[in-house]
Amino acid sequence: MATRSLSMLPEDCISAIVSLTSPPDACRLMLASSSLRSAAESDIVWSRFLPSDLPQLLSRAHTQLGFRSKKELFFQLCDSVLIDGGVSSFTLNKVSGKKSFLLSARALSISLSNESNHWTWTTHSTSRFSEVIELKTISNLEIEGRIGTQDLSPNTTYGAYLIIKVSDHAFGLDSIPSETSISKDECAITNTAYLCPMDEQKQQLGSLFFMNRRRMMEKRVVEGEGRRPSKRGDGWMEVEVGEFFVGGKSEMVKMSLMEVKGHQLKGGLIIEGIEVRPKC
């Protein structure tokens, strides 16, 4: 009954109403009635779902996008678009229309990343970027990424996630936790994280050999959860660095992971980048 009443309105009026809903709602209306389809897929509707800084985002695209409608453009942006010369990517959430960014390893500050004795830049078949970085061996790991809140969706809680793989010959990644930190406006929130999943047997051995050093590390942070990497749908793993809220003002967010105690020799870590995405 509601759909029938809506279809009696002028098309521009229907489009204006639909633009106040969400992308999933607009898609459902297109399927619900052939008389509503034209209004629900109009540029009036889908322009509302696109980010307000769309011209700037399109100017940053690594390759020019081809689209015939704003609806087509919306779904192209939901499929990850390389920006900033191919060192970052941008994605829209299909449900909320909120923005996510993935900063590649090239867009991060990684200690000694250009020292061939410690790191090697290489390709990976499952990465969306032309390069990833693989750790040969290092004792003091430091990774940092930065993003301005003006690039993100306002009034949104974001999570930052280090995207990694662990090679078959990895060592030293599951012994001592690293410190993760999110800082914004001179306020930092710290935690701890491991860079490698650990099975039960390894965890017991680690407790025997590294318990004292682990306890020393955990005393350095406010909250020591010892987060572990989790599997992603794209074949990579992610470990949460932290979260932050994007309000109304423009701020620079610094996301970092470092080993602050122990200096445990480690290797075999493959880094794709840091993803910044809405948590809800």
N, C-alpha and C positions, 0 to 999 in steps of 0.2 A: 504494500500500500504506500509506504514512504517513497519507494523508488518510482512508482507511478505518479505520485504528486510532484516529485522533483522533476520528472521528465516534462511536465507541463510548463515549466519555467523557460524563459529565453536561454539560449545556449551560453551567452556571456555571463548570465546570472548563475547558471549551474557551475560554470568554470570557476567563478569567484568563490562559490561555496565550497567546492571540492578542494580549492587551493588552501583552504583553512584546515584540511585534514592531514593525511600523511601519504607517502608513496604507496604503502600496501592498500590503504583505503581507496585511492584512485584506481589502482589495478583491479580491485574487487568490483568497483562500479563499472569499469570497462567490460567486465565479464557478465555483470548482472543484467545489463540491458543494452541492446544495440542502439537505442535512441539516446543513451547517455554516453556512448563510447567517444564520440567526437569531442564532446565537452570535457570529458575526463582526461583525454590525452592531449589537450590543447596546450600551447605554449604558456598561456596564462597560468595554468595549473603547475606545470613542471618548472617554470621559472621561479616559482615560490619555493620549491624544494631544493633548488640549487644554491650554493653559498653566495653570500652578498659580495665577496671579493672574487667572483668568477673571472672577470677580465684579467686580474693579476695572476690567478692560477693558470689560466690558459696561456698567458705570456711566458710562464715558466716551463711549459711542457717541452719535453725533449724532442718530440716529433709533433707535427701539426695534426690535430684531431679533425676527422671528417664526420659531420652529423647533419641530418636533415631536419631535426626537431629538437626541442629542449628535452623531451622525454628520452630520445635516443642518446643525447649528450649525458643525461643523468646516469643512465645505465652503463655508458662507457666509463664514466668516472667511478662507478662502483667496482670496476674491474681492474683497478690499480693502473695509474698513469705515471710514467717516469717523468721527473722534473729536474730542474737545476743541473742541466747537462748530464743527466742520467745517474747522478749520485744519490738521489732521493726518489721516493715514490709517494703518491698521494692517492687516497681512496675515500669514497663516500660510503657511509653505511646505508644499505638498501632500505632499512626500516626507518631510521631516524633522520637520515640525511646529514649526520654529523661527520666531521672530517677526521681522518687518520693520516699519519705520516710515518714513513719508514726511512730513517737515515742510514745509508749504507756505511760500511766500514770506512770508505773513503771520506765520508762526511763527518767522521768521528775523530777525536784526538786520542790516539793510542800510543802509549809510551814505546819508544824505539821501533815504531812501525816500519821505518825505512832502513833499519839495520838488518841486513840479510842473515846475520848470525842468529837473530832472534825471531824474525817473522818472514813469511814469504807471501807475496801477493799472487793469487791464482784464480782460476775460474772454477765454478761449480755448476753442474748440470741442472740442479734444482733451484738455483738462485735467480731472482729476477734482475740482478745486477751483473754487469760485465766482470766485476772483480769481487772476491771475498779475501779475507786475510787468515792465514793459518799460522798458529804459534809453533815455532820450532822448540825453543827453550828460553825460559826467563824466570827470574826469581821474584821480581816485583812488578805485578800486573797493575796497569792503570788505564782505564777506559773512560772517556768523557764525551757526552753529546750535549748540544744546546739547541733549544728551539724557543722562538718567541710566541707568547700566548696570542698575539694578534693573528697568527696563522691558524689558530684552533677555534673550535666552536665555543661560544660564550656560555657561561652558566652550566658548565659541564665538568664532571670529575674524570680526569684522564689517568691512565696507567702507562708506565714506561716499561718496556720489556726488551731485554737483551736477547737477540735471536742468534742461536749458536748450533753447531754440531760438534760432536766429539769423535775424533778419529780412532781407528782401531789401536794405534800405538800411543794413545794418550797416557800421560802419567802426571801425578801430583795435583790433579784437579779436585779430588774428593777428600783431601786430607785436612786442609785448613780453610775455613770460610773466609770469603772476602766481604768487605764492607760496601754496601750499596747506599747511595745517597741521592735525594732529590732536594735541590735548593732553589728557592725563589724569594726574591725580595729580602735577601740576607737571612732567610730562615731555612734551616736544613733539617730534614728528617732522615735518620739513618736506620739501617737494618743489616742483617747478614744474609749471605746466600752462598750456596755451593755451585760450582760450574759443571758438575757431573752427577748423574744419577748414581746412587750407591745401593748395592744389594746388601742383604742382611749380614752376610759373612764379612764383607768389606767394612761395614759399619762397626762390627764388633772389633775387628783388627784396628780400625782407626781410633776407636775409643781407647784401646790399650796404648797405642804409640803416640797419639797426638792430643790426649785429653787435656793436659796442662796448657798446651799452646792454644787449644781451642777455647778454653775457659778465659785465658788472657785476652783473646780476640773478642769474645762476647762481652767482656767488661768495657770495651771501648765504645760500644754502641748503645743506643737508648733501648732498643728492642731487638733481641737476637733470635729470630725465628729459625734461621738456618734454612731459607727457602731452597727448594730443589727445582731443577729444570723440569718442565712438563712438555709433552709432545704436542705438536701443532698439526693441523690438517695438511699443511704443505710439505711435510717431511722433516721440518726443522724442529728444534726445541726452543723454548723460551723460559727465561727466568725473570721474575718481576724485580725491577729495580726500585719501584715505589710508585706513589700516586700523588696527584696534585689537583687543585681546583682552579679552573679558569673563570675568573670573575670579569668585571667590566674594564679594568685597566690593563694596559700593555706592560708585560713583564718578560724577562728572560728566565727560562727554566734550565738549570744545569742538572744533568743526569750522569751519575758516575758510579763506577765499580772499581775498587782497588783493594789490594792486600796491604793492610796497615801493620800487621805483625806476622812474624814467622818467616817471611821470605822463603817460602817453600818452592823448590825448583819444580817447574811444571812445563808441559808441552802437549800438543795435539788438539788444542782448542781452535775451532774454525768459527769465525765471526762474520755474520752477514750484516748486522747492523743493530740499531735500536728502533723499535716501533713504539709510537705514541698513539694510543687509541682510546676512545671513550670506554669507561667501565660500566656504563648503564645507558 
